[in-house]
Structure formats: structure tokens, C-alpha cells
Amino acid sequence: MRRCLACDARFDGNDWSCASCGATPAVVGGLTTFAPLLQADGDGFEAAAFSKLAEIEPASFWFRARNRLIAWSVARHFPSATTMLEIGCGTGFVLSGLRSARPGLSLSGSELFAEALAFSRDRLPGVALYQMDARDIPFAEEFDVVGAFDVLEHIGQDEQVLAQMHAATRPGGGIVVTVPQHPRLWSPYDDYAHHVRRYGRAELVAKIERAGFDVQRVTSFVALLLPLMAAARLRVRRRGEIDLAADLTCSPRLDRALERVLDVELGLICRGVSLPAGGSLLVIARRAA
């Protein structure tokens, strides 16, 4: 069901024009746009970084391994899901991985920055993409699964986003969320990425439960590599500069070796192990039926 952001009316159909108040979101560059003024503000975010990110993601063990973890989470905990929305979909790398892993899943993506959605549109022909503010989602009980993958840490009002995710999820459906973990790992990279916070486990679980969800699974990941990650963060602090390509990529041989380590973690998680510490945190939660 669609939700009018002007008057809060609910309606079905393919037309975004609200029958109650007549409000219609603008279409800019072929994208249905719900928060154009917020995108123009940008909050200091460098939209040009999406071009670098689109190059780095396929070449980075971390992005590839995270995709497999997300795809497993959706398949394991929401096997009958037919629809999924990713908020903050960026360049579409996660959605492209989900489309390969779950070809029967109807996917939608949203992002504040149209520059990122341009890459998503190239990667995901036929997928519904929206420019919107995650704090004000124009859907009500529409999706079986709503995902936010390393998004909440960018938004001051993260609990508002979680409440909106709850409203957009169908009863019996749920959410899959990943965030950076451990405030002590804060480094100039977090500043560069415009993070507001890194999460503790209890903090994120409490916020998700306050939004009305029943938490099903919590685990850290990038656990076996946590010492290497901590050392890398320390080097960045001392260096005081960010080199995105150098910090997120490595030689092909090392990249494959690190990917195999994260595959071991995935195997443990699939067997029910909840890793107690790691660079990132995964939470899967369900809305009551």
C-alpha cells in the first residue's frame, strides 16, 4: 500500500497521485522523487564518492562476503518472502546480489542521492527505484522484508527510521539490518563516511525492539578479522588521511584469503553460532503477524 507524504492517506495502484489531497511526487530524471530538497542539501556528503564506491564494491572481499550474508539471512528467515525494499541502496550492489541469489524476489530500492541511483539503475534494469528520505517512507505494510545495510549509522534519527521500516513491513514480515559495531573502533574513516555513530549490540537491539519488532537473530561478523581491522583503524588515525581505494581493497591474493576467512564466519553463523564481537553487527527481526 502506498502512503501520501502530504496527508498520510493510504491507497493502492500504480499511480502515485493521492486521491485524497491531489499531491503527486515529482519525477526527476525518470526517478520518482519524494525528498528533492533534502537531496540538494546533502549534509556535506560527497555524491562523487558513489563513483569510487561502484568501482570498489565488486573488487572488495568485504562487500562480496556481506552480500552472501545478507542473501542467506533473507532466505533463512523469510523463505516465503516475495517482496523486499532496501533503504539506502546506494549503487545497487546489494540488490544485484539479492537478484542473483533470489531471482523470484520482487526487489525495490530507495536512496537519498540520485547520483547513487544512477548506478543502481544501470545495475538493476526493471527494479523500482525511489529517491526518498528513510525517515519518511511512502509505503504502509507493503513489503515482506525491509533491509538497511550500513545505513542507520548515517542518520541521527535512527529510531524514526526503524519506526518507518516497521510501518512499511507487512505483518509477519521483518527487517534485516547491518551496522558498524564498537564505538571504540571510531576512526577518520567514520568521519569521512559521515557516520553519526558506531553501535553497541544492546543499543541496536533495544532500538529495534522499541520500534515494535521481535528480534530473531543477532550476531557480529568480521569477527575473525577484528584484530586486523583494529590495527587498520589505528593506522588511519595516525595517518589522519583517508584513501578509500587503499583502505577497502588489497591485492587479489590477499583479497581471496580474507574472503575465505569471512566464508568461515558465514558457515558458523549458518550453523547458529552468534559471534560475540566483530567489526559489523547483523540483526534480523520480525513484525508480529
C-alpha positions in Angstrom: 0.0 0.0 0.0 1.2 3.5 -0.8 1.2 6.4 1.7 0.8 10.0 0.8 3.5 12.0 2.5 1.4 15.2 2.3 -1.8 13.9 4.0 -0.9 10.4 5.2 -3.7 8.8 3.1 -3.2 5.1 2.1 -4.0 4.0 -1.4 -3.3 1.1 -3.9 -2.5 1.2 -7.6 0.4 2.2 -9.8 -0.4 5.9 -9.8 1.3 8.0 -7.1 -1.3 10.8 -7.3 -3.2 10.9 -4.0 -6.9 10.8 -4.5 -7.4 12.5 -1.1 -5.3 15.6 -1.4 -4.1 15.5 -5.0 -0.4 15.5 -4.1 1.9 13.9 -6.6 5.7 13.3 -6.1 7.9 14.8 -8.8 9.6 12.6 -11.4 13.1 13.8 -12.0 15.4 12.1 -14.5 13.0 9.2 -14.6 13.0 8.7 -10.8 10.0 9.2 -8.5 11.3 11.8 -6.1 10.0 12.2 -2.5 12.7 14.4 -0.9 14.3 16.6 -3.5 15.2 19.4 -1.1 16.9 17.1 1.3 19.0 15.6 -1.5 20.0 19.1 -2.6 21.2 19.8 1.0 23.3 16.7 1.1 24.5 17.3 4.7 28.1 17.6 3.3 28.1 14.2 1.7 30.2 13.9 -1.4 27.9 12.4 -4.1 31.0 11.9 -6.3 32.1 9.2 -3.8 29.4 6.9 -5.3 31.5 6.6 -8.5 34.5 5.3 -6.4 32.3 3.0 -4.4 30.8 1.4 -7.5 34.3 0.5 -8.7 35.5 -0.8 -5.3 32.5 -3.0 -4.3 33.0 -5.9 -6.7 36.7 -5.9 -6.0 36.4 -6.0 -2.2 36.1 -9.2 -0.2 34.1 -7.3 2.5 31.3 -6.2 0.1 31.1 -9.6 -1.6 31.0 -11.5 1.8 28.4 -9.2 3.2 26.2 -9.8 0.1 26.3 -13.6 0.8 25.5 -13.0 4.5 22.5 -10.8 3.6 21.2 -13.2 0.9 21.5 -16.1 3.4 19.7 -14.0 6.1 16.7 -13.3 3.8 16.5 -16.9 2.6 16.8 -18.4 6.0 14.5 -16.2 8.0 12.0 -15.1 5.3 11.8 -18.1 2.9 8.3 -17.2 1.7 9.0 -13.5 1.1 8.0 -12.2 -2.3 8.8 -8.5 -1.9 11.7 -6.6 -0.4 12.7 -3.0 -0.1 16.3 -1.9 0.5 16.6 1.6 2.0 19.8 3.4 1.3 20.6 1.1 -1.6 23.5 3.2 -2.8 24.9 1.9 -6.1 22.7 -1.2 -6.1 25.4 -3.7 -5.2 23.4 -5.5 -2.5 20.3 -5.6 -4.6 22.2 -7.0 -7.5 23.5 -9.8 -5.2 20.0 -10.5 -4.0 18.6 -10.6 -7.5 21.2 -13.3 -8.4 20.6 -15.3 -5.2 16.8 -14.9 -5.1 15.5 -14.4 -8.7 11.9 -14.8 -7.6 12.0 -11.9 -5.1 10.5 -8.7 -6.3 13.0 -6.0 -5.3 12.7 -2.3 -4.8 15.4 0.2 -3.7 15.5 3.7 -2.3 18.3 6.2 -1.8 18.5 9.9 -0.8 21.0 10.6 -3.6 20.0 10.4 -7.2 23.7 10.1 -8.1 23.8 6.7 -6.4 20.5 5.7 -8.0 22.1 6.3 -11.5 24.5 3.4 -10.8 21.6 1.3 -9.3 19.6 1.8 -12.5 22.5 0.6 -14.6 22.9 -2.5 -12.4 19.2 -3.2 -11.9 17.1 -2.7 -15.0 13.5 -3.2 -14.2 13.9 -2.7 -10.4 11.7 0.0 -8.9 13.9 2.8 -7.5 12.9 5.8 -5.4 14.6 8.9 -4.2 13.4 9.3 -0.6 14.1 10.1 3.0 14.3 7.0 5.1 12.7 8.9 7.9 9.5 9.3 5.9 8.9 6.1 3.8 5.9 6.4 1.4 4.7 2.8 2.0 2.5 1.1 4.5 2.5 -2.7 5.1 3.9 -3.1 1.6 6.9 -5.3 1.8 7.7 -8.8 3.3 11.2 -7.7 4.1 12.8 -4.2 4.5 16.6 -4.0 4.6 19.1 -1.4 5.7 22.7 -2.3 5.2 25.2 0.1 6.8 22.6 2.9 6.6 21.4 3.6 10.1 24.7 4.9 11.3 24.5 7.8 8.9 21.2 9.1 10.3 20.7 10.9 13.6 17.1 9.9 13.9 17.7 6.2 13.6 14.8 5.2 15.7 12.5 7.2 13.4 13.9 5.2 10.5 13.2 1.9 12.3 9.7 3.0 13.1 9.2 3.8 9.4 10.6 0.4 8.5 8.1 -1.2 10.8 5.2 0.7 9.2 6.4 -0.4 5.7 6.7 -4.1 6.6 3.7 -6.4 6.3 2.5 -8.2 9.4 4.6 -11.4 9.7 7.4 -9.9 7.7 10.5 -8.3 9.0 13.8 -6.5 8.7 17.4 -7.3 8.1 19.9 -4.7 9.4 23.7 -4.4 9.4 25.6 -1.6 11.1 29.3 -0.9 12.1 30.0 -2.1 15.6 32.0 -1.0 18.5 32.3 2.8 19.2 36.0 2.3 20.2 36.7 1.5 16.5 35.8 5.0 15.5 38.4 6.5 13.2 38.7 9.2 10.5 37.1 6.7 8.1 33.8 7.1 10.1 34.1 10.9 9.8 34.8 10.6 6.1 31.7 8.4 5.7 29.6 10.8 7.7 28.8 8.3 10.3 26.8 9.5 13.3 27.7 6.5 15.5 29.0 3.0 15.7 26.7 0.7 17.5 26.9 -1.5 20.6 24.9 -4.7 20.4 22.5 -3.9 23.3 21.9 -0.4 21.9 20.8 -1.6 18.5 18.6 -4.4 19.8 16.8 -2.1 22.2 16.1 0.4 19.4 14.7 -2.3 17.1 12.5 -3.7 19.9 11.2 -0.2 20.7 10.2 0.1 17.0 7.9 -2.8 17.6 9.9 -5.7 16.2 10.7 -9.1 17.8 14.4 -9.7 17.4 15.1 -13.2 15.9 18.8 -13.3 15.5 21.8 -11.1 16.5 25.4 -11.8 15.5 28.6 -9.9 14.9 30.6 -10.5 11.7 34.1 -9.6 10.5 34.9 -11.3 13.9 38.0 -13.3 12.9 39.4 -10.3 11.2 38.7 -7.9 14.1 42.4 -7.6 15.2 43.4 -6.7 11.6 40.6 -4.2 11.4 41.5 -2.6 14.7 45.1 -2.3 13.5 44.0 -0.7 10.2 41.8 1.8 12.1 44.8 2.7 14.3 46.9 3.3 11.2 44.2 5.6 9.7 44.1 7.5 13.0 47.8 8.1 12.9 47.9 8.9 9.2 44.9 11.3 9.6 44.1 10.8 5.9 41.6 8.7 4.0 42.5 6.7 0.9 39.2 5.0 0.1 40.6 2.6 -2.5 43.6 1.6 -0.3 41.5 1.1 2.8 38.8 -1.0 1.1 40.8 -3.1 -1.4 44.0 -5.1 -1.3 46.0 -7.4 -3.6 44.0 -10.1 -5.3 45.7 -12.9 -3.4 45.1 -11.3 0.0 41.6 -10.4 -1.0 40.8 -14.0 -1.8 42.4 -15.2 1.5 40.3 -12.7 3.6 37.2 -13.6 1.7 37.8 -17.3 2.7 38.1 -16.2 6.3 34.7 -14.4 6.1 33.2 -17.5 4.4 34.3 -19.5 7.6 32.3 -16.9 9.6 29.3 -17.3 7.4 29.5 -21.1 7.9 29.5 -20.6 11.7 26.6 -18.2 11.5 24.6 -20.6 9.3 25.1 -23.2 12.0 23.6 -21.0 14.6 26.7 -19.5 16.2 26.3 -15.9 17.4 29.7 -14.3 17.1 30.2 -12.1 20.2 32.4 -9.4 18.6 33.3 -8.1 15.2 33.6 -5.0 13.0 29.9 -5.2 12.0 26.6 -6.3 13.5 23.7 -8.2 11.9 20.2 -8.1 13.4 17.2 -9.9 12.0 13.8 -9.1 13.4 10.1 -9.8 12.7 6.9 -7.8 12.8 4.1 -9.6 14.7 1.6 -11.3 12.4 
